[in-house]
Amino acid sequence: MPGASPEATGRRQRFSPSRRSASTVERLVLAGAEDFLAETLPRLERYYRYLATNRDPDSDGLISTICQFETGLDYSPAYDQSLSVRFDQPLRISMAVRRVKLANKLTGYDLERIFASERHVEDVLVNTIWIDNLKALARLARRANEEELASWAEAKAVQALQSLLERSWDVNRGLFFNLDGSEEKRPDVKTIQCLMPLLLTICRRRLVRAPARAPDHPKEFGAPYPVPSVALDEPSYSDGCTSAEPGDLARPVLDEYQLVSLAGTSAPPGARARSHLVERSLSVVERSGFNEFSPQRAAIRSALIIRLGHAGR
């Protein structure tokens, strides 16, 4: 049944942060699909309560991923530290990620065993979407006169946001970072995950008030054609990838996470960053059309390049 928990249906216990989204349902309801709310709210409630109960092993309000494939940013260098690999070891990275996936499968996706083995991360991107959708769920519940659900969702959103601010925010680097395992180790690399809290007002204020870490800073994320999945000054950043055709360049652009970033900068204090993102992103579309991958320094149509499954760096 759509919206039911993996536990209830016997499916493997994986999820995607943008699927079964309360924010998406809210947009449809606000557009006039009021009857849709009565149909989907019970399913949304089961889904979000399931995640809160089963994906928060330390009860801090933040939910954990058990494989980086759940985030949509496959092979992100933000996970290299947890895999004990270097960015310049594509074969080892590919094998390490697949070992995690296989290990989870061999447990039957038993979350208790997976968490005990330390194969979990509180991902900034995932938890930003989690917090934003809990707020949307609360608004939907209140619209449907489900006050108990609204209060629960609001309380979980407040708890998760507080944990994100206290644990993921690095005041010295002026960015938010993933928390790896029960020790909550932060990776050193700056990736697009660090910017995803732009979606949340209080986090957006912190990010744009850190001058050296502004989302449009030319030495970090302010590429001519944004948004790079890895900061421009990181050793793991590359404007191209190994491919059969020399000169092919590829970087992620205009995916669902970029659109979230644009939405997150839709009001002050992110107006300047939003203006840059919108202007340059539209220029890529005008010159090259919509592509899953596009170069950051030159707006030319590029092929989808996979370097041993290592695309997206």
Disulfide bonds with the S-S distance in Angstrom:
none
